Amino acid sequence: MANLTKRAVDTAKPREKRFIVWDNALKGFGLLVLPSGVKSFVVQYRNTHGRSRRQTIGRYGTFTPDQARSDARDILIAVGQGKDPLSVKQEMRAAPSVDELLDQYLSEHVDKHNSASTRTEVGRLVEKQIRPRVGSLKVAAVTRADVAKVHQAMASTPRQANFVLSVVSKAFNLAELWGMRPEYSNPVRGVKRYPENERERFLSEEELSRLGTALREAEKEGLPWIIKEPVSKHLPRDVATRRSAVNREALAAIHLLLFTGARRSEILSLEWNHVDMDAGTITLPARKGGGRKAHPVSEGALSVIAGIPKVSGSKWVLPRGSDPDRHVSVEVVESTWRRLRRHAGLDDVRLHDLRHTVGTFAAQAGGNAFLISHLLRHRNVAITNRYVSPDADPIRAVSEEVSKRIEAGLNGIGDGDVVEMDRYRRSK
């Protein structure tokens, strides 16, 4: 036994078997020498249960003898206070990482409670933004500063940055529930979100009229070709007047979006057993991603559905032409919408803005926030629901008023008489 000075450490030569040189000044502090020549500082103690424990402080070279001695002294002081530093260290190593938390969050929460589109977006952000930055950290060790760095790295896309904060916040709330962190320790708390520019785009009467003209042309004549620059010399001379057919299921979907204010995915996934023409309802999710419930709709929406022929063997109201076992694709509907909006001069209007239009028209028709929230099936009316029981008749009345205005606008006749819409029957 000797004082573990630098000279003593340097002169300790490796043997056939590992051995420890103990320090004669600080009991329990030693130098472990391996046959390979690697030397590491260790500290040995007995915990409160009388069990012998040996903890490695670090390699010689990374630690000097004086640094290792100081760490050993701190460990022994903790032992004297009834603690077991090695157990704490082992528990920390075995503690779940953020990667493991995210795996459980995706499988036990997102996959079970979120809509398909939300699952896709959350999964993308987890893989692209969250895992690469904090995935390797221990759940218990993540700080507010760690989360702020993730958020700041996405400053150029504030809406997505804020969504990432929401994802991380939910995951760490669940970490508390699952015992991975103490309660009320969510590291997202206090991280300020970026301001977002809310998009409030809806169609005016004049724009709605232009859209109606484009829809009628698409149904009867098709839409003009879209020629991308540079123009090929092999194009036919009459290219400026040429038109191509437009997918009828996509046109019907766009009309239904206008008459119901539903979300795109809700209309595309509509099945015939969701439609009750006698009751004047279609079953739509009561809230985003939720289970479907009967929802009153206008005569305009029912008229569109009545004009759609059923395809034998297909359950879909809007089946895919090449595969009736699947509904019309998002890509086809979006492509059709891009052609329509370009022809109507509405290049900045998204399909989702049709939902905004329905909400705006409902408000202008005198619908209160409660009725409109049920018309659009928003989830943020929990307080109102405690006092008011929604009734189908006032919701139908609002829907009917909006539908009449939509239909009149599409036909370019203002608030006058409504012209019956063309049906979406396939060409024979």
C-alpha positions as CSV (number, residue, x, y, z in Angstrom):
1,M,0.0,0.0,0.0
2,A,1.3,3.5,-0.9
3,N,0.2,7.0,-1.5
4,L,-1.2,7.2,-5.1
5,T,1.0,9.9,-6.4
6,K,1.8,10.3,-10.1
7,R,5.1,8.5,-9.6
8,A,3.4,5.6,-7.8
9,V,0.9,5.3,-10.6
10,D,3.5,5.4,-13.3
11,T,5.7,2.8,-11.6
12,A,2.8,0.3,-11.2
13,K,3.6,-2.3,-13.8
14,P,1.0,-4.7,-15.2
15,R,1.0,-8.4,-14.2
16,E,-0.5,-11.6,-15.5
17,K,-3.7,-10.8,-13.5
18,R,-5.4,-7.6,-12.6
19,F,-4.5,-6.1,-9.2
20,I,-5.3,-3.0,-7.2
21,V,-2.8,-0.6,-5.5
22,W,-4.6,0.9,-2.5
23,D,-4.0,4.4,-1.3
24,N,-2.8,4.5,2.3
25,A,-4.2,8.0,3.0
26,L,-7.8,7.7,1.8
27,K,-9.3,4.3,2.7
28,G,-11.2,2.7,-0.2
29,F,-9.4,4.7,-2.9
30,G,-7.3,2.6,-5.3
31,L,-5.7,2.1,-8.7
32,L,-6.8,-0.9,-10.8
33,V,-4.1,-2.2,-13.1
34,L,-5.1,-4.6,-15.9
35,P,-2.8,-7.1,-17.7
36,S,-3.2,-4.9,-20.8
37,G,-1.6,-2.0,-19.0
38,V,-4.8,0.1,-18.7
39,K,-4.9,1.8,-15.3
40,S,-8.2,3.1,-13.7
41,F,-9.0,4.8,-10.4
42,V,-11.6,3.1,-8.3
43,V,-13.3,3.5,-4.9
44,Q,-14.6,0.7,-2.8
45,Y,-17.1,1.0,0.0
46,R,-19.9,-0.9,1.8
47,N,-23.5,0.4,1.4
48,T,-26.1,0.6,4.2
49,H,-26.9,-3.0,3.7
50,G,-23.3,-4.0,4.3
51,R,-22.8,-5.0,0.6
52,S,-19.3,-4.3,-0.8
53,R,-19.5,-2.0,-3.9
54,R,-16.7,-0.9,-6.2
55,Q,-17.1,2.1,-8.4
56,T,-14.8,3.1,-11.2
57,I,-13.9,6.8,-11.2
58,G,-12.1,6.9,-14.5
59,R,-8.9,6.1,-16.4
60,Y,-5.5,7.4,-15.5
61,G,-4.7,10.0,-18.2
62,T,-8.3,11.3,-18.2
63,F,-8.0,11.8,-14.4
64,T,-4.9,12.8,-12.5
65,P,-4.4,11.1,-9.1
66,D,-5.4,14.3,-7.3
67,Q,-8.6,14.7,-9.4
68,A,-9.5,11.0,-8.8
69,R,-8.8,11.3,-5.1
70,S,-11.2,14.3,-4.9
71,D,-13.9,12.4,-6.6
72,A,-13.3,9.4,-4.4
73,R,-13.6,11.6,-1.3
74,D,-17.0,12.9,-2.6
75,I,-18.3,9.4,-3.1
76,L,-17.2,8.3,0.3
77,I,-18.9,11.3,1.9
78,A,-22.1,10.4,0.1
79,V,-21.8,6.8,1.4
80,G,-21.4,8.2,4.9
81,Q,-24.7,10.0,4.4
82,G,-26.4,6.7,3.7
83,K,-26.4,6.9,-0.1
84,D,-25.2,4.3,-2.6
85,P,-23.6,6.3,-5.5
86,L,-22.9,3.2,-7.6
87,S,-26.6,2.2,-7.5
88,V,-27.6,5.7,-8.6
89,K,-25.1,5.5,-11.5
90,Q,-26.4,2.1,-12.5
91,E,-30.0,3.3,-12.3
92,M,-29.2,6.3,-14.5
93,R,-27.6,4.0,-17.1
94,A,-30.6,1.8,-17.1
95,A,-33.0,4.7,-17.2
96,P,-35.1,5.1,-20.4
97,S,-33.8,7.3,-23.2
98,V,-35.8,9.8,-25.1
99,D,-35.7,7.4,-28.1
100,E,-37.4,4.7,-25.9
101,L,-40.0,7.3,-24.7
102,L,-40.8,8.3,-28.3
103,D,-41.2,4.6,-29.3
104,Q,-43.7,4.1,-26.4
105,Y,-45.4,7.4,-27.2
106,L,-45.9,6.5,-30.8
107,S,-47.2,3.0,-30.2
108,E,-49.3,3.6,-27.1
109,H,-50.7,7.0,-27.8
110,V,-50.3,8.3,-31.3
111,D,-51.2,5.0,-33.1
112,K,-54.2,4.5,-30.9
113,H,-55.7,8.0,-30.5
114,N,-54.7,10.2,-33.5
115,S,-56.0,10.3,-37.0
116,A,-54.0,8.7,-39.9
117,S,-52.8,12.1,-41.1
118,T,-51.7,13.2,-37.6
119,R,-49.9,9.9,-37.1
120,T,-48.0,10.4,-40.4
121,E,-47.0,14.0,-39.5
122,V,-46.0,13.2,-35.9
123,G,-44.0,10.2,-37.1
124,R,-42.2,12.4,-39.6
125,L,-41.3,15.1,-37.1
126,V,-40.2,12.5,-34.5
127,E,-37.8,10.9,-37.0
128,K,-36.5,14.1,-38.7
129,Q,-36.5,16.7,-35.9
130,I,-36.7,15.2,-32.4
131,R,-34.7,11.9,-32.4
132,P,-31.6,13.4,-34.1
133,R,-31.4,16.2,-31.5
134,V,-32.4,14.6,-28.1
135,G,-33.1,10.9,-28.8
136,S,-29.9,9.7,-27.1
137,L,-30.5,11.7,-23.9
138,K,-32.0,10.1,-20.8
139,V,-35.6,11.1,-20.3
140,A,-34.9,12.2,-16.7
141,A,-32.0,14.4,-17.8
142,V,-33.7,16.5,-20.5
143,T,-33.8,20.1,-19.6
144,R,-35.7,23.1,-20.8
145,A,-32.6,24.3,-22.5
146,D,-32.4,21.0,-24.5
147,V,-36.0,21.6,-25.7
148,A,-35.4,25.2,-26.5
149,K,-32.5,24.2,-28.8
150,V,-34.8,21.9,-30.7
151,H,-37.4,24.7,-31.1
152,Q,-34.8,27.3,-32.1
153,A,-33.3,25.0,-34.7
154,M,-36.7,25.2,-36.5
155,A,-37.1,28.9,-36.3
156,S,-37.5,29.2,-40.1
157,T,-40.7,27.1,-40.0
158,P,-42.5,28.5,-36.9
159,R,-45.7,26.5,-37.3
160,Q,-43.8,23.2,-37.5
161,A,-41.5,24.3,-34.7
162,N,-44.5,24.9,-32.5
163,F,-46.0,21.6,-33.5
164,V,-42.8,19.9,-32.5
165,L,-43.1,21.5,-29.0
166,S,-46.6,20.1,-28.7
167,V,-45.4,16.6,-29.6
168,V,-42.5,16.8,-27.1
169,S,-44.8,18.2,-24.4
170,K,-47.3,15.4,-24.8
171,A,-44.5,12.8,-24.8
172,F,-43.1,14.2,-21.6
173,N,-46.5,14.5,-20.0
174,L,-46.9,10.7,-20.6
175,A,-43.3,10.2,-19.3
176,E,-44.6,11.6,-16.0
177,L,-47.6,9.3,-16.1
178,W,-45.4,6.3,-16.9
179,G,-43.0,7.1,-14.0
180,M,-40.0,8.1,-16.2
181,R,-39.9,11.7,-14.7
182,P,-41.2,13.4,-11.6
183,E,-44.6,15.0,-11.8
184,Y,-44.8,18.6,-13.0
185,S,-41.3,18.4,-14.5
186,N,-42.2,18.7,-18.2
187,P,-39.2,20.5,-19.8
188,V,-41.4,22.2,-22.4
189,R,-43.0,24.3,-19.8
190,G,-41.8,27.9,-20.2
191,V,-40.5,27.5,-23.7
192,K,-42.2,30.4,-25.7
193,R,-43.8,29.4,-28.9
194,Y,-43.2,31.4,-32.1
195,P,-46.0,33.7,-33.4
196,E,-47.8,32.2,-36.4
197,N,-49.5,33.9,-39.3
198,E,-52.9,32.5,-39.2
199,R,-54.3,31.9,-42.7
200,E,-57.9,33.1,-43.1
201,R,-58.7,32.6,-46.8
202,F,-62.2,32.1,-47.9
203,L,-64.0,32.6,-51.2
204,S,-65.9,35.8,-52.0
205,E,-69.2,35.8,-53.9
206,E,-67.3,36.7,-57.1
207,E,-64.7,34.0,-56.6
208,L,-67.3,31.4,-55.8
209,S,-69.0,32.3,-59.1
210,R,-65.8,31.8,-61.0
211,L,-65.3,28.5,-59.3
212,G,-68.8,27.5,-60.3
213,T,-68.2,28.3,-63.9
214,A,-65.0,26.2,-63.8
215,L,-66.8,23.3,-62.2
216,R,-69.5,23.4,-64.9
217,E,-67.0,23.5,-67.7
218,A,-65.1,20.6,-66.1
219,E,-68.3,18.5,-65.9
220,K,-69.5,19.2,-69.5
221,E,-66.4,19.9,-71.6
222,G,-63.3,19.1,-69.5
223,L,-60.6,21.7,-68.7
224,P,-58.0,23.2,-71.0
225,W,-54.6,21.7,-71.2
226,I,-51.9,23.2,-68.9
227,I,-48.8,23.7,-71.0
228,K,-45.6,24.0,-69.1
229,E,-42.7,26.0,-70.4
230,P,-40.7,25.6,-72.5
231,V,-43.4,24.8,-75.1
232,S,-42.5,21.7,-77.2
233,K,-42.5,22.1,-81.0
234,H,-44.2,18.8,-81.2
235,L,-47.4,19.9,-79.6
236,P,-50.5,20.1,-81.9
237,R,-51.3,23.5,-83.4
238,D,-54.7,23.7,-81.7
239,V,-53.3,23.0,-78.3
240,A,-54.8,26.3,-77.0
241,T,-58.3,25.0,-77.5
242,R,-57.8,21.4,-76.5
243,R,-59.5,20.1,-73.3
244,S,-59.2,16.9,-71.3
245,A,-61.7,15.1,-69.2
246,V,-61.7,15.6,-65.4
247,N,-62.2,12.9,-62.9
248,R,-65.8,12.8,-61.9
249,E,-65.2,11.4,-58.4
250,A,-62.8,14.3,-57.7
251,L,-65.4,16.8,-58.9
252,A,-68.0,15.2,-56.7
253,A,-65.6,15.3,-53.8
254,I,-65.0,19.0,-54.3
255,H,-68.7,19.8,-54.4
256,L,-69.2,17.8,-51.2
257,L,-66.4,19.7,-49.5
258,L,-68.2,22.9,-50.4
259,F,-71.6,21.8,-49.2
260,T,-70.5,20.1,-46.0
261,G,-67.4,21.9,-44.8
262,A,-66.0,18.5,-44.0
263,R,-62.3,17.7,-44.1
264,R,-60.8,16.1,-47.3
265,S,-60.1,12.8,-45.7
266,E,-63.6,12.5,-44.3
267,I,-65.2,12.9,-47.7
268,L,-62.8,10.7,-49.6
269,S,-63.3,7.9,-47.0
270,L,-67.1,8.2,-47.1
271,E,-68.9,4.8,-47.5
272,W,-72.4,4.1,-48.7
273,N,-73.4,2.8,-45.3
274,H,-72.5,6.2,-43.9
275,V,-75.3,7.8,-46.0
276,D,-78.9,8.0,-44.8
277,M,-80.9,9.8,-47.5
278,D,-84.2,9.5,-45.6
279,A,-82.8,11.0,-42.4
280,G,-80.7,13.6,-44.4
281,T,-77.5,12.7,-42.7
282,I,-74.0,11.3,-43.4
283,T,-71.8,9.9,-40.7
284,L,-68.7,12.0,-40.1
285,P,-66.2,12.1,-37.3
286,A,-67.7,13.9,-34.3
287,R,-64.2,15.5,-34.0
288,K,-61.0,15.2,-35.9
289,G,-59.7,11.7,-35.8
290,G,-62.7,10.5,-33.8
291,G,-65.4,7.9,-34.4
292,R,-68.2,8.7,-37.0
293,K,-71.6,9.9,-36.0
294,A,-74.7,10.9,-38.0
295,H,-74.4,14.5,-39.1
296,P,-77.2,16.5,-40.7
297,V,-76.4,17.9,-44.1
298,S,-78.1,20.1,-46.6
299,E,-80.2,19.2,-49.7
300,G,-77.3,20.4,-51.8
301,A,-75.0,17.8,-50.3
302,L,-77.6,15.1,-50.6
303,S,-78.3,16.1,-54.2
304,V,-74.6,15.6,-55.0
305,I,-74.6,12.1,-53.4
306,A,-77.9,11.2,-55.1
307,G,-76.2,11.8,-58.4
308,I,-73.3,9.5,-57.8
309,P,-73.8,6.0,-59.3
310,K,-73.0,3.1,-57.1
311,V,-70.2,0.8,-58.4
312,S,-71.0,-2.8,-57.9
313,G,-68.9,-4.4,-55.2
314,S,-67.5,-1.2,-53.9
315,K,-68.4,0.3,-50.5
316,W,-67.0,3.7,-51.4
317,V,-69.2,6.6,-52.4
318,L,-66.2,7.9,-54.4
319,P,-64.3,4.8,-55.6
320,R,-61.1,4.7,-57.5
321,G,-61.7,4.1,-61.2
322,S,-58.8,1.7,-61.6
323,D,-59.5,-0.1,-58.3
324,P,-63.1,0.1,-56.8
325,D,-61.9,-1.6,-53.6
326,R,-60.1,1.7,-52.8
327,H,-61.5,5.2,-52.6
328,V,-60.4,8.0,-55.0
329,S,-56.9,9.1,-54.2
330,V,-55.8,12.3,-52.5
331,E,-53.4,12.9,-55.4
332,V,-56.2,12.8,-58.0
333,V,-58.4,15.2,-56.0
334,E,-55.6,17.6,-55.4
335,S,-54.5,17.5,-59.0
336,T,-58.1,18.2,-60.1
337,W,-58.3,21.1,-57.7
338,R,-55.1,22.6,-59.0
339,R,-56.5,22.5,-62.5
340,L,-59.8,24.0,-61.4
341,R,-58.4,26.8,-59.3
342,R,-56.0,27.7,-62.1
343,H,-58.8,27.9,-64.6
344,A,-60.9,29.9,-62.2
345,G,-58.0,32.3,-61.3
346,L,-57.9,31.1,-57.7
347,D,-54.2,30.0,-57.5
348,D,-53.8,30.8,-53.8
349,V,-56.9,28.9,-52.7
350,R,-56.3,25.5,-51.0
351,L,-58.9,22.7,-50.7
352,H,-59.0,23.3,-47.0
353,D,-60.1,26.9,-47.6
354,L,-63.4,25.5,-48.8
355,R,-63.9,24.5,-45.1
356,H,-63.0,28.1,-44.1
357,T,-65.6,29.4,-46.6
358,V,-68.3,27.2,-45.1
359,G,-67.5,28.5,-41.6
360,T,-67.4,32.1,-42.8
361,F,-70.7,31.8,-44.6
362,A,-72.3,30.2,-41.6
363,A,-71.2,33.1,-39.4
364,Q,-72.5,35.6,-42.0
365,A,-75.8,33.7,-42.1
366,G,-76.3,34.4,-38.4
367,G,-75.0,31.1,-36.9
368,N,-73.6,31.4,-33.4
369,A,-70.2,30.0,-32.4
370,F,-71.9,27.0,-30.8
371,L,-73.8,26.0,-34.0
372,I,-70.8,26.6,-36.2
373,S,-68.6,24.5,-34.0
374,H,-71.0,21.6,-34.4
375,L,-71.4,22.3,-38.1
376,L,-67.7,22.0,-38.6
377,R,-67.3,19.4,-35.7
378,H,-64.6,21.3,-33.8
379,R,-63.5,19.9,-30.5
380,N,-63.1,23.2,-28.6
381,V,-66.7,23.5,-27.3
382,A,-66.3,21.4,-24.1
383,I,-67.5,24.2,-21.8
384,T,-70.5,25.0,-24.1
385,N,-71.4,21.3,-24.2
386,R,-72.0,21.4,-20.4
387,Y,-74.9,23.7,-20.8
388,V,-76.3,23.1,-24.3
389,S,-77.5,19.9,-25.9
390,P,-76.9,20.2,-29.7
391,D,-80.0,19.6,-31.8
392,A,-79.9,18.5,-35.4
393,D,-82.6,21.0,-36.5
394,P,-80.7,24.3,-35.9
395,I,-77.5,22.7,-37.3
396,R,-79.4,21.6,-40.4
397,A,-80.9,25.1,-40.7
398,V,-77.4,26.7,-40.7
399,S,-76.1,24.0,-43.1
400,E,-79.1,24.7,-45.4
401,E,-78.5,28.4,-45.5
402,V,-74.9,27.9,-46.3
403,S,-75.7,25.3,-48.9
404,K,-78.1,27.7,-50.7
405,R,-75.6,30.4,-50.7
406,I,-72.8,28.1,-52.0
407,E,-75.1,26.7,-54.7
408,A,-76.3,30.2,-55.8
409,G,-72.7,31.4,-55.9
410,L,-71.5,28.5,-58.0
411,N,-74.3,29.3,-60.5
412,G,-73.5,33.0,-60.5
413,I,-76.9,34.1,-59.4
414,G,-76.2,35.8,-56.1
415,D,-78.9,35.3,-53.5
416,G,-81.6,34.5,-56.1
417,D,-83.2,31.2,-57.1
418,V,-81.1,28.1,-56.8
419,V,-80.5,26.1,-60.0
420,E,-80.4,22.3,-59.6
421,M,-76.9,20.9,-59.9
422,D,-75.8,18.5,-62.6
423,R,-75.5,14.9,-61.4
424,Y,-72.2,13.0,-61.5
425,R,-73.2,10.1,-63.7
426,R,-70.5,8.3,-65.6
427,S,-70.5,8.6,-69.3
428,K,-71.9,5.5,-71.0
